[in-house]
Amino acid sequence: MTASLDAIESFDAIEVLLALFLTASALVCLFDRHLVRACYFFVAFTAAMTAAWWQLGAPWLAAVELVLGVGLTGPCFFYALGHVLPGASSPLERDKFSEPWSRVAMRVLLALAWFVMVGAAIRYVVADMAYAPSEHPLLVAGVVIAATALGAFALHRHLLRRLLAFNLLGSAVFILLAGVAGTSATAQALISVGLLVAWLGSMLGALLIRQLLHIEGVEALGRDGRTEEGAT
């Protein structure tokens, strides 16, 4: 009990607030069916990630996150929604694809299993981590976001929501990587390359979504391998 209280007291208040905001914005982004609002929360998430990198002592990563996350990846999602170019056809507003409860339950179990595995891995390598989870709540937030994003990626049929989950999963993995390797110049360079690759993937995904929407209509965005699937 005393050890737990000491760990809580060692938390930095700003880092705790950042971890809570990152987790909350990620959950809204992943599970809000209103696609425009989910994308706004993604932009808020990337802005908080910029502050989180700064808090972890990685100013170069903060700058890269600001440019690639807030400045470039966010607009990619709004382009995919059809809200960037004036007169774009078929702007997307909501995810109207329904999911059977059996699929939801299976994907929730998948997310819980991922959460347990990542938590166990961190528990056994904690001695070799540059940043201890007991002192940095951002790492705990990274585990929660990674597990939730993986479950959301497997659960959602809508391609835009999967693209959002892919980006959030990547951000969480990068936080955990920084926790293991630290924020040395080499680690920041490695993570920066990962952020660049994630942005390129997001841009390609946004272009494909608009092309599918133009050619086949909104049903193509939730087909999930099926030859015919209607929206509800």
FIKOLMAR-284176 format. One record per residue (C-alpha): residue number from 1; residue in three letters; x, y, z. Coordinates in Angstrom, 2 decimals, always signed. Example, Ala and Ser with C-alpha at 12.3 -4.5 7.8 and 13.67 -1.06 7.14 Angstrom:
@num: 1; residu: ala; u: +12.30; v: -4.50; w: +7.80
@num: 2; residu: ser; u: +13.67; v: -1.06; w: +7.14
This chain:
@num: 1; residu: met; u: +0.00; v: +0.00; w: +0.00
@num: 2; residu: thr; u: +2.80; v: +2.38; w: +0.90
@num: 3; residu: ala; u: +4.66; v: +1.51; w: -2.31
@num: 4; residu: ser; u: +1.53; v: +2.28; w: -4.36
@num: 5; residu: leu; u: +1.12; v: +5.64; w: -2.66
@num: 6; residu: asp; u: +4.78; v: +6.45; w: -3.27
@num: 7; residu: ala; u: +4.39; v: +5.57; w: -6.96
@num: 8; residu: ile; u: +1.33; v: +7.82; w: -7.29
@num: 9; residu: glu; u: +3.14; v: +10.68; w: -5.58
@num: 10; residu: ser; u: +6.06; v: +10.29; w: -8.01
@num: 11; residu: phe; u: +3.77; v: +10.94; w: -10.99
@num: 12; residu: asp; u: +4.13; v: +14.31; w: -12.66
@num: 13; residu: ala; u: +0.76; v: +16.09; w: -12.68
@num: 14; residu: ile; u: +1.16; v: +17.30; w: -16.26
@num: 15; residu: glu; u: +2.05; v: +13.82; w: -17.46
@num: 16; residu: val; u: -0.96; v: +12.34; w: -15.68
@num: 17; residu: leu; u: -3.25; v: +14.86; w: -17.38
@num: 18; residu: leu; u: -1.64; v: +14.14; w: -20.75
@num: 19; residu: ala; u: -2.07; v: +10.39; w: -20.25
@num: 20; residu: leu; u: -5.73; v: +10.80; w: -19.31
@num: 21; residu: phe; u: -6.41; v: +13.12; w: -22.25
@num: 22; residu: leu; u: -4.64; v: +10.81; w: -24.71
@num: 23; residu: thr; u: -6.63; v: +7.82; w: -23.48
@num: 24; residu: ala; u: -9.97; v: +9.67; w: -23.51
@num: 25; residu: ser; u: -9.46; v: +11.23; w: -26.95
@num: 26; residu: ala; u: -8.32; v: +7.88; w: -28.35
@num: 27; residu: leu; u: -11.45; v: +6.15; w: -27.04
@num: 28; residu: val; u: -13.72; v: +8.78; w: -28.59
@num: 29; residu: cys; u: -11.79; v: +8.63; w: -31.84
@num: 30; residu: leu; u: -12.06; v: +4.84; w: -31.98
@num: 31; residu: phe; u: -15.69; v: +4.36; w: -30.98
@num: 32; residu: asp; u: -17.59; v: +7.49; w: -32.04
@num: 33; residu: arg; u: -19.72; v: +6.67; w: -35.10
@num: 34; residu: his; u: -19.77; v: +10.35; w: -36.09
@num: 35; residu: leu; u: -16.77; v: +10.30; w: -38.42
@num: 36; residu: val; u: -16.14; v: +14.04; w: -38.53
@num: 37; residu: arg; u: -16.11; v: +14.30; w: -34.74
@num: 38; residu: ala; u: -13.82; v: +11.24; w: -34.54
@num: 39; residu: cys; u: -11.37; v: +12.95; w: -36.89
@num: 40; residu: tyr; u: -11.43; v: +16.13; w: -34.81
@num: 41; residu: phe; u: -10.58; v: +14.05; w: -31.76
@num: 42; residu: phe; u: -7.75; v: +12.45; w: -33.72
@num: 43; residu: val; u: -6.28; v: +15.90; w: -34.37
@num: 44; residu: ala; u: -6.64; v: +16.65; w: -30.65
@num: 45; residu: phe; u: -4.91; v: +13.33; w: -29.90
@num: 46; residu: thr; u: -1.94; v: +14.17; w: -32.14
@num: 47; residu: ala; u: -1.67; v: +17.63; w: -30.55
@num: 48; residu: ala; u: -1.52; v: +15.95; w: -27.13
@num: 49; residu: met; u: +1.06; v: +13.51; w: -28.49
@num: 50; residu: thr; u: +3.21; v: +16.51; w: -29.41
@num: 51; residu: ala; u: +3.08; v: +17.65; w: -25.78
@num: 52; residu: ala; u: +3.70; v: +14.08; w: -24.60
@num: 53; residu: trp; u: +6.91; v: +13.78; w: -26.62
@num: 54; residu: trp; u: +8.08; v: +17.08; w: -25.19
@num: 55; residu: gln; u: +7.24; v: +15.85; w: -21.70
@num: 56; residu: leu; u: +9.33; v: +12.72; w: -22.29
@num: 57; residu: gly; u: +12.31; v: +14.83; w: -23.32
@num: 58; residu: ala; u: +12.06; v: +14.24; w: -27.08
@num: 59; residu: pro; u: +11.82; v: +17.70; w: -28.71
@num: 60; residu: trp; u: +12.60; v: +16.39; w: -32.19
@num: 61; residu: leu; u: +9.77; v: +13.88; w: -31.96
@num: 62; residu: ala; u: +7.48; v: +16.66; w: -30.73
@num: 63; residu: ala; u: +8.32; v: +18.70; w: -33.83
@num: 64; residu: val; u: +7.85; v: +15.72; w: -36.16
@num: 65; residu: glu; u: +4.52; v: +14.85; w: -34.50
@num: 66; residu: leu; u: +3.33; v: +18.42; w: -34.87
@num: 67; residu: val; u: +4.14; v: +18.50; w: -38.58
@num: 68; residu: leu; u: +3.18; v: +14.95; w: -39.59
@num: 69; residu: gly; u: +0.38; v: +14.33; w: -37.11
@num: 70; residu: val; u: -1.44; v: +17.63; w: -36.72
@num: 71; residu: gly; u: -0.39; v: +19.27; w: -39.97
@num: 72; residu: leu; u: -0.54; v: +16.40; w: -42.46
@num: 73; residu: thr; u: -2.25; v: +13.25; w: -41.15
@num: 74; residu: gly; u: -5.30; v: +15.08; w: -39.79
@num: 75; residu: pro; u: -6.08; v: +16.72; w: -43.16
@num: 76; residu: cys; u: -5.72; v: +13.27; w: -44.81
@num: 77; residu: phe; u: -8.71; v: +12.04; w: -42.81
@num: 78; residu: phe; u: -10.80; v: +15.08; w: -43.63
@num: 79; residu: tyr; u: -9.91; v: +14.60; w: -47.29
@num: 80; residu: ala; u: -11.07; v: +10.97; w: -47.04
@num: 81; residu: leu; u: -14.34; v: +12.26; w: -45.58
@num: 82; residu: gly; u: -14.77; v: +14.64; w: -48.52
@num: 83; residu: his; u: -14.58; v: +17.76; w: -46.35
@num: 84; residu: val; u: -11.40; v: +19.32; w: -47.77
@num: 85; residu: leu; u: -12.01; v: +19.95; w: -51.45
@num: 86; residu: pro; u: -15.08; v: +22.11; w: -52.22
@num: 87; residu: gly; u: -17.74; v: +20.28; w: -54.16
@num: 88; residu: ala; u: -16.39; v: +16.81; w: -53.31
@num: 89; residu: ser; u: -18.97; v: +14.12; w: -53.99
@num: 90; residu: ser; u: -20.53; v: +11.98; w: -51.26
@num: 91; residu: pro; u: -19.05; v: +13.47; w: -48.08
@num: 92; residu: leu; u: -19.06; v: +10.96; w: -45.23
@num: 93; residu: glu; u: -20.71; v: +11.81; w: -41.91
@num: 94; residu: arg; u: -21.44; v: +8.64; w: -39.94
@num: 95; residu: asp; u: -20.52; v: +4.98; w: -39.85
@num: 96; residu: lys; u: -23.80; v: +3.16; w: -40.54
@num: 97; residu: phe; u: -22.45; v: -0.38; w: -40.69
@num: 98; residu: ser; u: -23.75; v: -2.60; w: -37.89
@num: 99; residu: glu; u: -21.80; v: -5.36; w: -36.16
@num: 100; residu: pro; u: -23.20; v: -8.68; w: -34.81
@num: 101; residu: trp; u: -22.76; v: -9.15; w: -31.08
@num: 102; residu: ser; u: -20.73; v: -12.32; w: -31.61
@num: 103; residu: arg; u: -18.16; v: -10.34; w: -33.60
@num: 104; residu: val; u: -18.09; v: -7.59; w: -30.96
@num: 105; residu: ala; u: -17.55; v: -10.09; w: -28.14
@num: 106; residu: met; u: -14.76; v: -11.87; w: -30.00
@num: 107; residu: arg; u: -12.94; v: -8.60; w: -30.77
@num: 108; residu: val; u: -13.29; v: -7.41; w: -27.16
@num: 109; residu: leu; u: -11.67; v: -10.63; w: -26.00
@num: 110; residu: leu; u: -8.90; v: -10.04; w: -28.55
@num: 111; residu: ala; u: -8.28; v: -6.55; w: -27.16
@num: 112; residu: leu; u: -8.20; v: -7.89; w: -23.58
@num: 113; residu: ala; u: -5.76; v: -10.63; w: -24.57
@num: 114; residu: trp; u: -3.52; v: -8.06; w: -26.25
@num: 115; residu: phe; u: -3.70; v: -5.87; w: -23.15
@num: 116; residu: val; u: -2.62; v: -8.78; w: -20.93
@num: 117; residu: met; u: +0.22; v: -9.80; w: -23.26
@num: 118; residu: val; u: +1.62; v: -6.28; w: -23.60
@num: 119; residu: gly; u: +1.28; v: -5.66; w: -19.87
@num: 120; residu: ala; u: +3.04; v: -8.94; w: -19.08
@num: 121; residu: ala; u: +5.83; v: -8.16; w: -21.55
@num: 122; residu: ile; u: +6.40; v: -4.76; w: -19.97
@num: 123; residu: arg; u: +6.29; v: -6.30; w: -16.51
@num: 124; residu: tyr; u: +9.12; v: -8.70; w: -17.33
@num: 125; residu: val; u: +11.32; v: -6.20; w: -19.19
@num: 126; residu: val; u: +10.62; v: -3.29; w: -16.85
@num: 127; residu: ala; u: +14.12; v: -3.52; w: -15.39
@num: 128; residu: asp; u: +15.61; v: -2.87; w: -18.82
@num: 129; residu: met; u: +13.28; v: +0.00; w: -19.78
@num: 130; residu: ala; u: +14.62; v: +3.52; w: -19.99
@num: 131; residu: tyr; u: +11.39; v: +4.84; w: -18.48
@num: 132; residu: ala; u: +9.59; v: +2.89; w: -15.77
@num: 133; residu: pro; u: +5.78; v: +2.63; w: -16.13
@num: 134; residu: ser; u: +5.51; v: +3.17; w: -12.38
@num: 135; residu: glu; u: +6.95; v: +6.66; w: -12.89
@num: 136; residu: his; u: +5.54; v: +7.53; w: -16.33
@num: 137; residu: pro; u: +1.76; v: +7.15; w: -16.75
@num: 138; residu: leu; u: +2.18; v: +7.88; w: -20.47
@num: 139; residu: leu; u: +3.50; v: +4.32; w: -20.83
@num: 140; residu: val; u: +0.41; v: +2.93; w: -19.09
@num: 141; residu: ala; u: -1.73; v: +5.00; w: -21.46
@num: 142; residu: gly; u: +0.27; v: +3.54; w: -24.34
@num: 143; residu: val; u: -0.63; v: -0.01; w: -23.29
@num: 144; residu: val; u: -4.33; v: +0.85; w: -22.97
@num: 145; residu: ile; u: -4.45; v: +2.69; w: -26.30
@num: 146; residu: ala; u: -2.55; v: -0.08; w: -28.12
@num: 147; residu: ala; u: -4.91; v: -2.79; w: -26.85
@num: 148; residu: thr; u: -8.03; v: -0.73; w: -27.58
@num: 149; residu: ala; u: -6.86; v: +0.33; w: -31.04
@num: 150; residu: leu; u: -6.04; v: -3.26; w: -32.00
@num: 151; residu: gly; u: -9.50; v: -4.37; w: -30.90
@num: 152; residu: ala; u: -11.14; v: -1.48; w: -32.77
@num: 153; residu: phe; u: -9.14; v: -2.26; w: -35.92
@num: 154; residu: ala; u: -10.41; v: -5.84; w: -35.85
@num: 155; residu: leu; u: -13.97; v: -4.82; w: -34.90
@num: 156; residu: his; u: -14.82; v: -2.01; w: -37.29
@num: 157; residu: arg; u: -15.76; v: -2.68; w: -40.90
@num: 158; residu: his; u: -15.61; v: +0.94; w: -42.04
@num: 159; residu: leu; u: -12.25; v: +1.55; w: -43.71
@num: 160; residu: leu; u: -11.86; v: +5.07; w: -42.33
@num: 161; residu: arg; u: -12.34; v: +3.85; w: -38.77
@num: 162; residu: arg; u: -9.77; v: +1.13; w: -39.38
@num: 163; residu: leu; u: -7.36; v: +3.76; w: -40.69
@num: 164; residu: leu; u: -7.89; v: +5.80; w: -37.52
@num: 165; residu: ala; u: -7.27; v: +2.70; w: -35.39
@num: 166; residu: phe; u: -4.10; v: +1.95; w: -37.36
@num: 167; residu: asn; u: -2.72; v: +5.43; w: -36.59
@num: 168; residu: leu; u: -3.61; v: +5.28; w: -32.90
@num: 169; residu: leu; u: -2.06; v: +1.83; w: -32.60
@num: 170; residu: gly; u: +1.13; v: +3.14; w: -34.17
@num: 171; residu: ser; u: +1.28; v: +6.11; w: -31.80
@num: 172; residu: ala; u: +0.87; v: +3.82; w: -28.78
@num: 173; residu: val; u: +3.59; v: +1.47; w: -30.04
@num: 174; residu: phe; u: +5.93; v: +4.44; w: -30.51
@num: 175; residu: ile; u: +5.32; v: +5.54; w: -26.92
@num: 176; residu: leu; u: +6.17; v: +2.04; w: -25.68
@num: 177; residu: leu; u: +9.25; v: +1.95; w: -27.90
@num: 178; residu: ala; u: +10.40; v: +5.23; w: -26.35
@num: 179; residu: gly; u: +9.80; v: +3.70; w: -22.93
@num: 180; residu: val; u: +12.08; v: +0.78; w: -23.77
@num: 181; residu: ala; u: +14.80; v: +2.56; w: -25.77
@num: 182; residu: gly; u: +14.62; v: +6.03; w: -24.25
@num: 183; residu: thr; u: +14.69; v: +9.29; w: -26.16
@num: 184; residu: ser; u: +18.28; v: +9.37; w: -27.35
@num: 185; residu: ala; u: +19.03; v: +10.86; w: -30.75
@num: 186; residu: thr; u: +19.11; v: +7.37; w: -32.30
@num: 187; residu: ala; u: +15.76; v: +6.40; w: -30.77
@num: 188; residu: gln; u: +14.17; v: +9.66; w: -31.88
@num: 189; residu: ala; u: +15.45; v: +9.14; w: -35.43
@num: 190; residu: leu; u: +14.03; v: +5.61; w: -35.51
@num: 191; residu: ile; u: +10.63; v: +6.70; w: -34.24
@num: 192; residu: ser; u: +10.63; v: +9.65; w: -36.65
@num: 193; residu: val; u: +11.01; v: +7.22; w: -39.54
@num: 194; residu: gly; u: +8.07; v: +5.26; w: -38.16
@num: 195; residu: leu; u: +5.96; v: +8.41; w: -37.98
@num: 196; residu: leu; u: +6.85; v: +9.23; w: -41.58
@num: 197; residu: val; u: +5.87; v: +5.74; w: -42.74
@num: 198; residu: ala; u: +2.59; v: +6.01; w: -40.80
@num: 199; residu: trp; u: +1.81; v: +9.31; w: -42.52
@num: 200; residu: leu; u: +2.54; v: +7.85; w: -45.96
@num: 201; residu: gly; u: +0.25; v: +4.93; w: -45.15
@num: 202; residu: ser; u: -2.48; v: +7.31; w: -43.99
@num: 203; residu: met; u: -2.20; v: +9.39; w: -47.15
@num: 204; residu: leu; u: -2.42; v: +6.29; w: -49.33
@num: 205; residu: gly; u: -5.37; v: +5.02; w: -47.30
@num: 206; residu: ala; u: -7.21; v: +8.32; w: -47.65
@num: 207; residu: leu; u: -6.68; v: +8.31; w: -51.43
@num: 208; residu: leu; u: -7.94; v: +4.72; w: -51.68
@num: 209; residu: ile; u: -11.03; v: +5.51; w: -49.59
@num: 210; residu: arg; u: -11.98; v: +8.44; w: -51.84
@num: 211; residu: gln; u: -11.39; v: +6.32; w: -54.94
@num: 212; residu: leu; u: -13.52; v: +3.46; w: -53.60
@num: 213; residu: leu; u: -16.23; v: +5.91; w: -52.62
@num: 214; residu: his; u: -16.22; v: +7.45; w: -56.08
@num: 215; residu: ile; u: -16.26; v: +4.13; w: -57.97
@num: 216; residu: glu; u: -18.43; v: +1.82; w: -55.84
@num: 217; residu: gly; u: -20.18; v: +3.98; w: -53.27
@num: 218; residu: val; u: -20.21; v: +3.95; w: -49.49
@num: 219; residu: glu; u: -21.02; v: +0.21; w: -49.28
@num: 220; residu: ala; u: -17.49; v: -0.56; w: -50.51
@num: 221; residu: leu; u: -16.04; v: +0.99; w: -47.35
@num: 222; residu: gly; u: -17.59; v: -1.67; w: -45.11
@num: 223; residu: arg; u: -17.48; v: -4.74; w: -47.29
@num: 224; residu: asp; u: -14.84; v: -6.49; w: -45.15
@num: 225; residu: gly; u: -14.16; v: -9.15; w: -47.77
@num: 226; residu: arg; u: -17.83; v: -9.75; w: -48.53
@num: 227; residu: thr; u: -19.11; v: -9.57; w: -52.06
@num: 228; residu: glu; u: -22.28; v: -7.82; w: -51.05
@num: 229; residu: glu; u: -23.08; v: -5.98; w: -47.83
@num: 230; residu: gly; u: -25.53; v: -3.21; w: -47.28
@num: 231; residu: ala; u: -25.50; v: -0.34; w: -44.85
@num: 232; residu: thr; u: -28.11; v: -0.20; w: -42.12
